Amino acid sequence: MQETVFNIIQLVLAIFLTILILLQQKGTGLSGVFGGSSNVYSTKRGVDKILHFATIITAIVFFGTALLRLAL
C-alpha cells in the first residue's frame, strides 16, 4: 500500500515537473550557441519567475520523495 502511494506521488510530480520545464520560455533558441544572443544576463519577471521557482520546488520535492522511498 505504501509503495503504491509513493509511486502515484512520484508519477504526479514527474508529470508536473515535465510540464513546468516545457512551459519555460527559451527566447533565443540556438542563437545563443553561436554567439547571436546579445543578452548576457537577464532577470526573470512575472510568470517566468513563478515557473522558475515552482520548477525548483517541484524538483526538490520529487527527489525528496525518491530518497524517502529508498529509506523506507
QUILIN-V712889 format. One record per residue. N is the residue number from 0. RES is the residue in one small letter. PSI is psi in radians with two decimals (none if undefined). NEAR is the number of other C-alpha atoms within 10 Angstrom. D_CENTER is the distance of its C-alpha to the mean C-alpha in Angstrom with 2 decimals. Layout:
# QUILIN-V712889
N_RES_PSI_NEAR_D_CENTER / N_RES_PSI_NEAR_D_CENTER
This chain:
# QUILIN-V712889
0_m_-0.80_6_27.92 / 1_q_-0.65_8_25.51 / 2_e_-0.64_10_23.92 / 3_t_-0.69_9_23.51 / 4_v_-0.77_10_21.75 / 5_f_-0.66_15_19.23 / 6_n_-0.75_15_18.76 / 7_i_-0.76_11_18.19 / 8_i_-0.79_14_15.73 / 9_q_-0.61_19_13.64 / 10_l_-0.80_13_14.04 / 11_v_-0.76_13_12.97 / 12_l_-0.67_18_9.80 / 13_a_-0.73_15_9.06 / 14_i_-0.77_10_10.05 / 15_f_-0.71_17_8.18 / 16_l_-0.70_19_4.69 / 17_t_-0.76_14_6.51 / 18_i_-0.77_12_7.94 / 19_l_-0.70_17_5.44 / 20_i_-0.73_14_4.75 / 21_l_-0.44_10_8.49 / 22_l_-0.32_12_9.51 / 23_q_2.41_15_8.97 / 24_q_2.42_10_12.49 / 25_k_-0.70_8_13.75 / 26_g_-1.12_9_17.24 / 27_t_-0.35_12_19.24 / 28_g_-2.31_10_18.51 / 29_l_0.04_11_20.56 / 30_s_-0.47_11_22.97 / 31_g_-0.43_13_21.32 / 32_v_-0.65_9_22.06 / 33_f_0.24_7_25.72 / 34_g_0.23_8_26.14 / 35_g_-0.13_11_26.19 / 36_s_2.26_13_23.71 / 37_s_-0.25_9_25.66 / 38_n_1.95_8_22.85 / 39_v_-0.72_6_22.45 / 40_y_2.29_6_20.45 / 41_s_2.51_6_19.06 / 42_t_2.64_6_17.72 / 43_k_2.40_11_15.03 / 44_r_2.64_10_16.84 / 45_g_-2.29_7_16.74 / 46_v_-0.60_9_14.10 / 47_d_-0.68_14_12.10 / 48_k_-0.72_13_12.15 / 49_i_-0.77_12_11.26 / 50_l_-0.67_18_8.13 / 51_h_-0.88_16_7.25 / 52_f_-0.61_12_8.36 / 53_a_-0.63_16_7.03 / 54_t_-0.76_19_3.30 / 55_i_-0.81_14_5.59 / 56_i_-0.75_12_7.84 / 57_t_-0.69_17_6.33 / 58_a_-0.71_17_5.67 / 59_i_-0.77_12_9.13 / 60_v_-0.70_14_10.62 / 61_f_-0.88_20_9.84 / 62_f_-0.57_13_11.48 / 63_g_-0.75_13_14.02 / 64_t_-0.58_17_15.14 / 65_a_-0.74_15_15.47 / 66_l_-0.67_11_17.64 / 67_l_-0.66_11_19.50 / 68_r_-0.68_14_20.29 / 69_l_-0.60_8_21.75 / 70_a_-0.52_7_23.73 / 71_l_none_7_25.31
